[in-house]
Amino acid sequence: MDSNNWPECMACNVGCLVPLSDFGAQGAPVHYKAWVCTNPECEFNLKIRNGEIHLGEDIHKGARVR
Ligand SMILES: [Zn+2]
């Protein structure tokens, strides 16, 4: 996949959405499990969990204080 061709973020129209991968319970890779906006002011995210799509959950970034 062309890394310069990520879909635009519909929430802010500034960033783009990049896919994140994870590993399943058996260690099998789960590709594109979550998509996150690259704009730090936006934080739009989309996650796929158990076949359901979750939108706009809090992003855990460690010690960041808002
Ligand atoms: Zn965005």
N, CA, C, O and the ligand as a Tripos MOL2 file, in Angstrom:
@<TRIPOS>MOLECULE
protein
  265   263    67     0     0
PROTEIN
NO_CHARGES

@<TRIPOS>ATOM
      1 N           0.8580   -1.2090    0.0000 N.3       1 MET1
      2 CA          0.0000    0.0000    0.0000 C.3       1 MET1
      3 C           0.8790    1.2390    0.0000 C.2       1 MET1
      4 O           1.8880    1.2900    0.7030 O.2       1 MET1
      5 N           0.5090    2.2080   -0.7650 N.am      2 ASP2
      6 CA          1.2840    3.4500   -0.8750 C.3       2 ASP2
      7 C           1.0980    4.2990    0.3700 C.2       2 ASP2
      8 O          -0.0180    4.7100    0.6880 O.2       2 ASP2
      9 N           2.1870    4.5590    1.0720 N.am      3 SER3
     10 CA          2.0840    5.2830    2.3360 C.3       3 SER3
     11 C           1.7040    6.7350    2.1370 C.2       3 SER3
     12 O           1.3370    7.4080    3.1010 O.2       3 SER3
     13 N           1.7800    7.2390    0.9100 N.am      4 ASN4
     14 CA          1.3800    8.6230    0.6600 C.3       4 ASN4
     15 C          -0.0860    8.7140    0.2860 C.2       4 ASN4
     16 O          -0.5630    9.7740   -0.1190 O.2       4 ASN4
     17 N          -0.7860    7.6320    0.4150 N.am      5 ASN5
     18 CA         -2.1480    7.5780   -0.0910 C.3       5 ASN5
     19 C          -3.1350    7.1580    0.9870 C.2       5 ASN5
     20 O          -4.1290    6.4940    0.6930 O.2       5 ASN5
     21 N          -2.8680    7.5410    2.2380 N.am      6 TRP6
     22 CA         -3.8270    7.2300    3.2960 C.3       6 TRP6
     23 C          -5.0930    8.0500    3.1120 C.2       6 TRP6
     24 O          -5.0410    9.1380    2.5390 O.2       6 TRP6
     25 N          -6.2090    7.5600    3.5780 N.am      7 PRO7
     26 CA         -7.4570    8.3280    3.4540 C.3       7 PRO7
     27 C          -7.4270    9.5880    4.3150 C.2       7 PRO7
     28 O          -6.8850    9.5820    5.4200 O.2       7 PRO7
     29 N          -8.0060   10.6520    3.8050 N.am      8 GLU8
     30 CA         -8.1080   11.8880    4.5640 C.3       8 GLU8
     31 C          -8.9990   11.7000    5.7820 C.2       8 GLU8
     32 O          -9.9650   10.9370    5.7520 O.2       8 GLU8
     33 N          -8.6590   12.4050    6.8500 N.am      9 CYS9
     34 CA         -9.5040   12.3750    8.0370 C.3       9 CYS9
     35 C         -10.7570   13.1890    7.7730 C.2       9 CYS9
     36 O         -10.6820   14.3670    7.4250 O.2       9 CYS9
     37 N         -11.9050   12.5560    7.9410 N.am     10 MET10
     38 CA        -13.1660   13.2470    7.7040 C.3      10 MET10
     39 C         -13.5230   14.1890    8.8500 C.2      10 MET10
     40 O         -14.3610   15.0760    8.6890 O.2      10 MET10
     41 N         -12.8880   13.9980   10.0070 N.am     11 ALA11
     42 CA        -13.2490   14.7850   11.1720 C.3      11 ALA11
     43 C         -12.6170   16.1720   11.1350 C.2      11 ALA11
     44 O         -13.2570   17.1460   11.5310 O.2      11 ALA11
     45 N         -11.3730   16.2820   10.6670 N.am     12 CYS12
     46 CA        -10.6870   17.5730   10.7130 C.3      12 CYS12
     47 C         -10.2520   18.0590    9.3370 C.2      12 CYS12
     48 O          -9.9350   19.2390    9.1820 O.2      12 CYS12
     49 N         -10.2270   17.1970    8.3470 N.am     13 ASN13
     50 CA         -9.7770   17.5520    7.0050 C.3      13 ASN13
     51 C          -8.3620   18.1050    6.9930 C.2      13 ASN13
     52 O          -7.9790   18.7920    6.0460 O.2      13 ASN13
     53 N          -7.5880   17.8220    8.0140 N.am     14 VAL14
     54 CA         -6.1950   18.2630    8.0840 C.3      14 VAL14
     55 C          -5.2790   17.0580    8.0380 C.2      14 VAL14
     56 O          -4.3820   16.9690    7.1990 O.2      14 VAL14
     57 N          -5.5210   16.1220    8.9630 N.am     15 GLY15
     58 CA         -4.6760   14.9360    9.0240 C.3      15 GLY15
     59 C          -5.1580   13.8700    8.0650 C.2      15 GLY15
     60 O          -6.1170   14.0590    7.3160 O.2      15 GLY15
     61 N          -4.4740   12.7570    8.1080 N.am     16 CYS16
     62 CA         -4.9360   11.5950    7.3690 C.3      16 CYS16
     63 C          -4.9690   10.4240    8.3370 C.2      16 CYS16
     64 O          -4.3740   10.4750    9.4130 O.2      16 CYS16
     65 N          -5.6550    9.3920    7.9510 N.am     17 LEU17
     66 CA         -5.8130    8.2340    8.8250 C.3      17 LEU17
     67 C          -4.7580    7.1960    8.4810 C.2      17 LEU17
     68 O          -4.5970    6.8100    7.3230 O.2      17 LEU17
     69 N          -4.0520    6.7560    9.4930 N.am     18 VAL18
     70 CA         -3.0360    5.7320    9.2860 C.3      18 VAL18
     71 C          -3.4270    4.4770   10.0590 C.2      18 VAL18
     72 O          -3.9490    4.5710   11.1700 O.2      18 VAL18
     73 N          -3.1830    3.3180    9.4870 N.am     19 PRO19
     74 CA         -3.5950    2.0720   10.1290 C.3      19 PRO19
     75 C          -2.5820    1.5970   11.1650 C.2      19 PRO19
     76 O          -1.3700    1.7200   10.9880 O.2      19 PRO19
     77 N          -3.1090    1.0610   12.2290 N.am     20 LEU20
     78 CA         -2.2780    0.4320   13.2460 C.3      20 LEU20
     79 C          -2.6120   -1.0500   13.2900 C.2      20 LEU20
     80 O          -3.7650   -1.4420   13.1090 O.2      20 LEU20
     81 N          -1.6200   -1.8510   13.5250 N.am     21 SER21
     82 CA         -1.8470   -3.2850   13.6120 C.3      21 SER21
     83 C          -1.6330   -3.7630   15.0430 C.2      21 SER21
     84 O          -0.9980   -3.0880   15.8540 O.2      21 SER21
     85 N          -2.1660   -4.9160   15.3270 N.am     22 ASP22
     86 CA         -2.0520   -5.4650   16.6710 C.3      22 ASP22
     87 C          -1.8400   -6.9740   16.5410 C.2      22 ASP22
     88 O          -1.8250   -7.5200   15.4380 O.2      22 ASP22
     89 N          -1.6800   -7.6220   17.6700 N.am     23 PHE23
     90 CA         -1.5450   -9.0720   17.6390 C.3      23 PHE23
     91 C          -2.7010   -9.6840   18.4170 C.2      23 PHE23
     92 O          -3.0630   -9.2080   19.4930 O.2      23 PHE23
     93 N          -3.2690  -10.7310   17.8670 N.am     24 GLY24
     94 CA         -4.3900  -11.3860   18.5240 C.3      24 GLY24
     95 C          -3.9360  -12.2430   19.6840 C.2      24 GLY24
     96 O          -2.7460  -12.3250   19.9910 O.2      24 GLY24
     97 N          -4.8980  -12.8780   20.3200 N.am     25 ALA25
     98 CA         -4.6290  -13.6630   21.5260 C.3      25 ALA25
     99 C          -3.6780  -14.8150   21.2390 C.2      25 ALA25
    100 O          -2.9200  -15.2260   22.1170 O.2      25 ALA25
    101 N          -3.7120  -15.3370   20.0210 N.am     26 GLN26
    102 CA         -2.8350  -16.4580   19.6690 C.3      26 GLN26
    103 C          -1.5240  -15.9750   19.0630 C.2      26 GLN26
    104 O          -0.7300  -16.7790   18.5740 O.2      26 GLN26
    105 N          -1.2970  -14.6780   19.0940 N.am     27 GLY27
    106 CA         -0.0800  -14.1380   18.5190 C.3      27 GLY27
    107 C          -0.1610  -13.9030   17.0250 C.2      27 GLY27
    108 O           0.8250  -13.5270   16.3910 O.2      27 GLY27
    109 N          -1.3280  -14.1230   16.4740 N.am     28 ALA28
    110 CA         -1.4970  -13.8860   15.0440 C.3      28 ALA28
    111 C          -1.6470  -12.3870   14.7930 C.2      28 ALA28
    112 O          -2.3710  -11.7080   15.5220 O.2      28 ALA28
    113 N          -0.9800  -11.8730   13.7850 N.am     29 PRO29
    114 CA         -1.1040  -10.4400   13.5190 C.3      29 PRO29
    115 C          -2.5020  -10.0690   13.0580 C.2      29 PRO29
    116 O          -3.1130  -10.7730   12.2540 O.2      29 PRO29
    117 N          -3.0000   -8.9550   13.5790 N.am     30 VAL30
    118 CA         -4.2910   -8.4070   13.1660 C.3      30 VAL30
    119 C          -3.9910   -7.0910   12.4760 C.2      30 VAL30
    120 O          -3.7480   -6.0770   13.1320 O.2      30 VAL30
    121 N          -4.0080   -7.1080   11.1610 N.am     31 HIS31
    122 CA         -3.6230   -5.9150   10.4130 C.3      31 HIS31
    123 C          -4.7570   -4.9050   10.3900 C.2      31 HIS31
    124 O          -5.9370   -5.2480   10.3210 O.2      31 HIS31
    125 N          -4.3460   -3.6390   10.4530 N.am     32 TYR32
    126 CA         -5.2940   -2.5340   10.3190 C.3      32 TYR32
    127 C          -6.4370   -2.6590   11.3200 C.2      32 TYR32
    128 O          -7.6030   -2.4880   10.9670 O.2      32 TYR32
    129 N          -6.0950   -2.9570   12.5600 N.am     33 LYS33
    130 CA         -7.1120   -3.0960   13.6010 C.3      33 LYS33
    131 C          -7.6640   -1.7420   14.0030 C.2      33 LYS33
    132 O          -8.8300   -1.6240   14.3800 O.2      33 LYS33
    133 N          -6.8270   -0.7240   13.9230 N.am     34 ALA34
    134 CA         -7.2500    0.6150   14.3180 C.3      34 ALA34
    135 C          -6.7180    1.6270   13.3290 C.2      34 ALA34
    136 O          -5.6690    1.4270   12.7180 O.2      34 ALA34
    137 N          -7.4530    2.7200   13.1770 N.am     35 TRP35
    138 CA         -7.0130    3.8230   12.3320 C.3      35 TRP35
    139 C          -7.0060    5.0760   13.1920 C.2      35 TRP35
    140 O          -7.9380    5.3190   13.9580 O.2      35 TRP35
    141 N          -5.9670    5.8560   13.0640 N.am     36 VAL36
    142 CA         -5.8330    7.0440   13.8960 C.3      36 VAL36
    143 C          -5.4590    8.2280   13.0200 C.2      36 VAL36
    144 O          -4.6620    8.1010   12.0900 O.2      36 VAL36
    145 N          -6.0480    9.3920   13.3290 N.am     37 CYS37
    146 CA         -5.7320   10.6230   12.6060 C.3      37 CYS37
    147 C          -4.3260   11.0910   12.9900 C.2      37 CYS37
    148 O          -3.9270   11.0060   14.1520 O.2      37 CYS37
    149 N          -3.5870   11.5840   11.9990 N.am     38 THR38
    150 CA         -2.2300   12.0590   12.2600 C.3      38 THR38
    151 C          -2.2040   13.4600   12.8370 C.2      38 THR38
    152 O          -1.1470   13.9370   13.2500 O.2      38 THR38
    153 N          -3.3590   14.1370   12.8730 N.am     39 ASN39
    154 CA         -3.4160   15.4880   13.4360 C.3      39 ASN39
    155 C          -3.5800   15.4000   14.9530 C.2      39 ASN39
    156 O          -4.6120   14.9250   15.4270 O.2      39 ASN39
    157 N          -2.5850   15.8480   15.7240 N.am     40 PRO40
    158 CA         -2.6840   15.7120   17.1840 C.3      40 PRO40
    159 C          -3.8020   16.5380   17.7920 C.2      40 PRO40
    160 O          -4.2310   16.2590   18.9120 O.2      40 PRO40
    161 N          -4.2830   17.5480   17.0830 N.am     41 GLU41
    162 CA         -5.3890   18.3450   17.5920 C.3      41 GLU41
    163 C          -6.7260   17.6480   17.3830 C.2      41 GLU41
    164 O          -7.7390   18.0600   17.9460 O.2      41 GLU41
    165 N          -6.7300   16.6190   16.5930 N.am     42 CYS42
    166 CA         -7.9900   15.9810   16.2000 C.3      42 CYS42
    167 C          -8.2350   14.7190   17.0220 C.2      42 CYS42
    168 O          -9.2650   14.5980   17.6850 O.2      42 CYS42
    169 N          -7.2950   13.7870   16.9800 N.am     43 GLU43
    170 CA         -7.3700   12.5570   17.7550 C.3      43 GLU43
    171 C          -8.5300   11.6600   17.3460 C.2      43 GLU43
    172 O          -8.9200   10.7700   18.1020 O.2      43 GLU43
    173 N          -9.0710   11.8780   16.1900 N.am     44 PHE44
    174 CA        -10.0970   10.9560   15.7130 C.3      44 PHE44
    175 C          -9.4910    9.5690   15.5770 C.2      44 PHE44
    176 O          -8.3770    9.4200   15.0740 O.2      44 PHE44
    177 N         -10.2110    8.5690   16.0180 N.am     45 ASN45
    178 CA         -9.7080    7.2110   15.8600 C.3      45 ASN45
    179 C         -10.8420    6.2350   15.6750 C.2      45 ASN45
    180 O         -11.9800    6.4780   16.0770 O.2      45 ASN45
    181 N         -10.5110    5.1590   15.0730 N.am     46 LEU46
    182 CA        -11.4890    4.1280   14.7500 C.3      46 LEU46
    183 C         -10.8290    2.7970   15.0480 C.2      46 LEU46
    184 O          -9.7210    2.5210   14.5890 O.2      46 LEU46
    185 N         -11.5200    1.9770   15.8220 N.am     47 LYS47
    186 CA        -10.9510    0.6870   16.1740 C.3      47 LYS47
    187 C         -11.9340   -0.4130   15.8170 C.2      47 LYS47
    188 O         -13.1510   -0.2450   15.8910 O.2      47 LYS47
    189 N         -11.3730   -1.5260   15.4360 N.am     48 ILE48
    190 CA        -12.1970   -2.6930   15.1420 C.3      48 ILE48
    191 C         -11.9290   -3.7250   16.2300 C.2      48 ILE48
    192 O         -10.7980   -4.1730   16.4180 O.2      48 ILE48
    193 N         -12.9860   -4.0910   16.9380 N.am     49 ARG49
    194 CA        -12.8220   -5.0330   18.0460 C.3      49 ARG49
    195 C         -13.9710   -6.0220   18.0170 C.2      49 ARG49
    196 O         -15.1370   -5.6310   18.0610 O.2      49 ARG49
    197 N         -13.6450   -7.2910   17.9450 N.am     50 ASN50
    198 CA        -14.6660   -8.3450   17.9100 C.3      50 ASN50
    199 C         -15.6770   -8.0970   16.8000 C.2      50 ASN50
    200 O         -16.8720   -8.3450   16.9580 O.2      50 ASN50
    201 N         -15.1760   -7.6040   15.6790 N.am     51 GLY51
    202 CA        -16.0410   -7.3840   14.5370 C.3      51 GLY51
    203 C         -16.8840   -6.1370   14.6150 C.2      51 GLY51
    204 O         -17.6840   -5.8700   13.7180 O.2      51 GLY51
    205 N         -16.7120   -5.3480   15.7040 N.am     52 GLU52
    206 CA        -17.4610   -4.1050   15.8320 C.3      52 GLU52
    207 C         -16.5140   -2.9260   15.6560 C.2      52 GLU52
    208 O         -15.3260   -3.0070   15.9680 O.2      52 GLU52
    209 N         -17.0650   -1.8420   15.1540 N.am     53 ILE53
    210 CA        -16.2610   -0.6360   14.9420 C.3      53 ILE53
    211 C         -16.5290    0.3430   16.0670 C.2      53 ILE53
    212 O         -17.6810    0.6510   16.3720 O.2      53 ILE53
    213 N         -15.4610    0.8320   16.6840 N.am     54 HIS54
    214 CA        -15.5720    1.8000   17.7690 C.3      54 HIS54
    215 C         -14.9550    3.1070   17.2970 C.2      54 HIS54
    216 O         -13.8140    3.1330   16.8360 O.2      54 HIS54
    217 N         -15.7140    4.1920   17.4120 N.am     55 LEU55
    218 CA        -15.2550    5.4930   16.9300 C.3      55 LEU55
    219 C         -14.9120    6.4120   18.0880 C.2      55 LEU55
    220 O         -15.6040    6.4330   19.1060 O.2      55 LEU55
    221 N         -13.8450    7.1670   17.9250 N.am     56 GLY56
    222 CA        -13.5520    8.2910   18.8030 C.3      56 GLY56
    223 C         -13.3040    7.9210   20.2500 C.2      56 GLY56
    224 O         -13.6570    8.6890   21.1440 O.2      56 GLY56
    225 N         -12.7130    6.7780   20.5060 N.am     57 GLU57
    226 CA        -12.3850    6.4420   21.8810 C.3      57 GLU57
    227 C         -11.1970    7.2790   22.3470 C.2      57 GLU57
    228 O         -10.4230    7.7870   21.5370 O.2      57 GLU57
    229 N         -11.0690    7.4120   23.6500 N.am     58 ASP58
    230 CA         -9.9210    8.1200   24.1950 C.3      58 ASP58
    231 C          -8.6350    7.4320   23.7690 C.2      58 ASP58
    232 O          -8.5320    6.2050   23.7590 O.2      58 ASP58
    233 N          -7.6560    8.2600   23.4160 N.am     59 ILE59
    234 CA         -6.3480    7.7200   23.0800 C.3      59 ILE59
    235 C          -5.4720    7.8320   24.3200 C.2      59 ILE59
    236 O          -5.3540    8.9010   24.9180 O.2      59 ILE59
    237 N          -4.8690    6.7340   24.6890 N.am     60 HIS60
    238 CA         -4.0240    6.7420   25.8790 C.3      60 HIS60
    239 C          -2.5930    7.0350   25.4550 C.2      60 HIS60
    240 O          -1.9560    6.2450   24.7580 O.2      60 HIS60
    241 N          -2.1120    8.1750   25.8880 N.am     61 LYS61
    242 CA         -0.7910    8.6240   25.4650 C.3      61 LYS61
    243 C           0.1380    8.7680   26.6600 C.2      61 LYS61
    244 O           1.0770    9.5620   26.6130 O.2      61 LYS61
    245 N          -0.0950    8.0410   27.6960 N.am     62 GLY62
    246 CA          0.7830    8.1550   28.8400 C.3      62 GLY62
    247 C           0.4690    9.3800   29.6540 C.2      62 GLY62
    248 O          -0.6650    9.5460   30.1030 O.2      62 GLY62
    249 N           1.4350   10.2400   29.8560 N.am     63 ALA63
    250 CA          1.3190   11.2910   30.8710 C.3      63 ALA63
    251 C           0.7570   12.5910   30.3150 C.2      63 ALA63
    252 O           0.7780   13.6080   31.0080 O.2      63 ALA63
    253 N           0.2570   12.5870   29.0900 N.am     64 ARG64
    254 CA         -0.2270   13.8350   28.5370 C.3      64 ARG64
    255 C          -1.3840   14.3830   29.3590 C.2      64 ARG64
    256 O          -2.2870   13.6350   29.7330 O.2      64 ARG64
    257 N          -1.3660   15.6640   29.6400 N.am     65 VAL65
    258 CA         -2.4180   16.3250   30.4080 C.3      65 VAL65
    259 C          -3.0910   17.3500   29.5170 C.2      65 VAL65
    260 O          -2.4220   18.1460   28.8580 O.2      65 VAL65
    261 N          -4.4160   17.3300   29.4990 N.am     66 ARG66
    262 CA         -5.1310   18.2800   28.6540 C.3      66 ARG66
    263 C          -5.7340   19.3770   29.4860 C.2      66 ARG66
    264 O          -6.3790   20.2760   28.9480 O.2      66 ARG66
    265 ZN         -8.4490   14.3330   12.0360 Zn       67 ZN67
@<TRIPOS>BOND
     1     1     2 1
     2     2     3 1
     3     3     4 2
     4     3     5 am
     5     5     6 1
     6     6     7 1
     7     7     8 2
     8     7     9 am
     9     9    10 1
    10    10    11 1
    11    11    12 2
    12    11    13 am
    13    13    14 1
    14    14    15 1
    15    15    16 2
    16    15    17 am
    17    17    18 1
    18    18    19 1
    19    19    20 2
    20    19    21 am
    21    21    22 1
    22    22    23 1
    23    23    24 2
    24    23    25 am
    25    25    26 1
    26    26    27 1
    27    27    28 2
    28    27    29 am
    29    29    30 1
    30    30    31 1
    31    31    32 2
    32    31    33 am
    33    33    34 1
    34    34    35 1
    35    35    36 2
    36    35    37 am
    37    37    38 1
    38    38    39 1
    39    39    40 2
    40    39    41 am
    41    41    42 1
    42    42    43 1
    43    43    44 2
    44    43    45 am
    45    45    46 1
    46    46    47 1
    47    47    48 2
    48    47    49 am
    49    49    50 1
    50    50    51 1
    51    51    52 2
    52    51    53 am
    53    53    54 1
    54    54    55 1
    55    55    56 2
    56    55    57 am
    57    57    58 1
    58    58    59 1
    59    59    60 2
    60    59    61 am
    61    61    62 1
    62    62    63 1
    63    63    64 2
    64    63    65 am
    65    65    66 1
    66    66    67 1
    67    67    68 2
    68    67    69 am
    69    69    70 1
    70    70    71 1
    71    71    72 2
    72    71    73 am
    73    73    74 1
    74    74    75 1
    75    75    76 2
    76    75    77 am
    77    77    78 1
    78    78    79 1
    79    79    80 2
    80    79    81 am
    81    81    82 1
    82    82    83 1
    83    83    84 2
    84    83    85 am
    85    85    86 1
    86    86    87 1
    87    87    88 2
    88    87    89 am
    89    89    90 1
    90    90    91 1
    91    91    92 2
    92    91    93 am
    93    93    94 1
    94    94    95 1
    95    95    96 2
    96    95    97 am
    97    97    98 1
    98    98    99 1
    99    99   100 2
   100    99   101 am
   101   101   102 1
   102   102   103 1
   103   103   104 2
   104   103   105 am
   105   105   106 1
   106   106   107 1
   107   107   108 2
   108   107   109 am
   109   109   110 1
   110   110   111 1
   111   111   112 2
   112   111   113 am
   113   113   114 1
   114   114   115 1
   115   115   116 2
   116   115   117 am
   117   117   118 1
   118   118   119 1
   119   119   120 2
   120   119   121 am
   121   121   122 1
   122   122   123 1
   123   123   124 2
   124   123   125 am
   125   125   126 1
   126   126   127 1
   127   127   128 2
   128   127   129 am
   129   129   130 1
   130   130   131 1
   131   131   132 2
   132   131   133 am
   133   133   134 1
   134   134   135 1
   135   135   136 2
   136   135   137 am
   137   137   138 1
   138   138   139 1
   139   139   140 2
   140   139   141 am
   141   141   142 1
   142   142   143 1
   143   143   144 2
   144   143   145 am
   145   145   146 1
   146   146   147 1
   147   147   148 2
   148   147   149 am
   149   149   150 1
   150   150   151 1
   151   151   152 2
   152   151   153 am
   153   153   154 1
   154   154   155 1
   155   155   156 2
   156   155   157 am
   157   157   158 1
   158   158   159 1
   159   159   160 2
   160   159   161 am
   161   161   162 1
   162   162   163 1
   163   163   164 2
   164   163   165 am
   165   165   166 1
   166   166   167 1
   167   167   168 2
   168   167   169 am
   169   169   170 1
   170   170   171 1
   171   171   172 2
   172   171   173 am
   173   173   174 1
   174   174   175 1
   175   175   176 2
   176   175   177 am
   177   177   178 1
   178   178   179 1
   179   179   180 2
   180   179   181 am
   181   181   182 1
   182   182   183 1
   183   183   184 2
   184   183   185 am
   185   185   186 1
   186   186   187 1
   187   187   188 2
   188   187   189 am
   189   189   190 1
   190   190   191 1
   191   191   192 2
   192   191   193 am
   193   193   194 1
   194   194   195 1
   195   195   196 2
   196   195   197 am
   197   197   198 1
   198   198   199 1
   199   199   200 2
   200   199   201 am
   201   201   202 1
   202   202   203 1
   203   203   204 2
   204   203   205 am
   205   205   206 1
   206   206   207 1
   207   207   208 2
   208   207   209 am
   209   209   210 1
   210   210   211 1
   211   211   212 2
   212   211   213 am
   213   213   214 1
   214   214   215 1
   215   215   216 2
   216   215   217 am
   217   217   218 1
   218   218   219 1
   219   219   220 2
   220   219   221 am
   221   221   222 1
   222   222   223 1
   223   223   224 2
   224   223   225 am
   225   225   226 1
   226   226   227 1
   227   227   228 2
   228   227   229 am
   229   229   230 1
   230   230   231 1
   231   231   232 2
   232   231   233 am
   233   233   234 1
   234   234   235 1
   235   235   236 2
   236   235   237 am
   237   237   238 1
   238   238   239 1
   239   239   240 2
   240   239   241 am
   241   241   242 1
   242   242   243 1
   243   243   244 2
   244   243   245 am
   245   245   246 1
   246   246   247 1
   247   247   248 2
   248   247   249 am
   249   249   250 1
   250   250   251 1
   251   251   252 2
   252   251   253 am
   253   253   254 1
   254   254   255 1
   255   255   256 2
   256   255   257 am
   257   257   258 1
   258   258   259 1
   259   259   260 2
   260   259   261 am
   261   261   262 1
   262   262   263 1
   263   263   264 2
@<TRIPOS>SUBSTRUCTURE
     1 MET1         2 RESIDUE 1 A MET
     2 ASP2         6 RESIDUE 1 A ASP
     3 SER3        10 RESIDUE 1 A SER
     4 ASN4        14 RESIDUE 1 A ASN
     5 ASN5        18 RESIDUE 1 A ASN
     6 TRP6        22 RESIDUE 1 A TRP
     7 PRO7        26 RESIDUE 1 A PRO
     8 GLU8        30 RESIDUE 1 A GLU
     9 CYS9        34 RESIDUE 1 A CYS
    10 MET10       38 RESIDUE 1 A MET
    11 ALA11       42 RESIDUE 1 A ALA
    12 CYS12       46 RESIDUE 1 A CYS
    13 ASN13       50 RESIDUE 1 A ASN
    14 VAL14       54 RESIDUE 1 A VAL
    15 GLY15       58 RESIDUE 1 A GLY
    16 CYS16       62 RESIDUE 1 A CYS
    17 LEU17       66 RESIDUE 1 A LEU
    18 VAL18       70 RESIDUE 1 A VAL
    19 PRO19       74 RESIDUE 1 A PRO
    20 LEU20       78 RESIDUE 1 A LEU
    21 SER21       82 RESIDUE 1 A SER
    22 ASP22       86 RESIDUE 1 A ASP
    23 PHE23       90 RESIDUE 1 A PHE
    24 GLY24       94 RESIDUE 1 A GLY
    25 ALA25       98 RESIDUE 1 A ALA
    26 GLN26      102 RESIDUE 1 A GLN
    27 GLY27      106 RESIDUE 1 A GLY
    28 ALA28      110 RESIDUE 1 A ALA
    29 PRO29      114 RESIDUE 1 A PRO
    30 VAL30      118 RESIDUE 1 A VAL
    31 HIS31      122 RESIDUE 1 A HIS
    32 TYR32      126 RESIDUE 1 A TYR
    33 LYS33      130 RESIDUE 1 A LYS
    34 ALA34      134 RESIDUE 1 A ALA
    35 TRP35      138 RESIDUE 1 A TRP
    36 VAL36      142 RESIDUE 1 A VAL
    37 CYS37      146 RESIDUE 1 A CYS
    38 THR38      150 RESIDUE 1 A THR
    39 ASN39      154 RESIDUE 1 A ASN
    40 PRO40      158 RESIDUE 1 A PRO
    41 GLU41      162 RESIDUE 1 A GLU
    42 CYS42      166 RESIDUE 1 A CYS
    43 GLU43      170 RESIDUE 1 A GLU
    44 PHE44      174 RESIDUE 1 A PHE
    45 ASN45      178 RESIDUE 1 A ASN
    46 LEU46      182 RESIDUE 1 A LEU
    47 LYS47      186 RESIDUE 1 A LYS
    48 ILE48      190 RESIDUE 1 A ILE
    49 ARG49      194 RESIDUE 1 A ARG
    50 ASN50      198 RESIDUE 1 A ASN
    51 GLY51      202 RESIDUE 1 A GLY
    52 GLU52      206 RESIDUE 1 A GLU
    53 ILE53      210 RESIDUE 1 A ILE
    54 HIS54      214 RESIDUE 1 A HIS
    55 LEU55      218 RESIDUE 1 A LEU
    56 GLY56      222 RESIDUE 1 A GLY
    57 GLU57      226 RESIDUE 1 A GLU
    58 ASP58      230 RESIDUE 1 A ASP
    59 ILE59      234 RESIDUE 1 A ILE
    60 HIS60      238 RESIDUE 1 A HIS
    61 LYS61      242 RESIDUE 1 A LYS
    62 GLY62      246 RESIDUE 1 A GLY
    63 ALA63      250 RESIDUE 1 A ALA
    64 ARG64      254 RESIDUE 1 A ARG
    65 VAL65      258 RESIDUE 1 A VAL
    66 ARG66      262 RESIDUE 1 A ARG
    67 ZN67       265 GROUP 0 **** ****
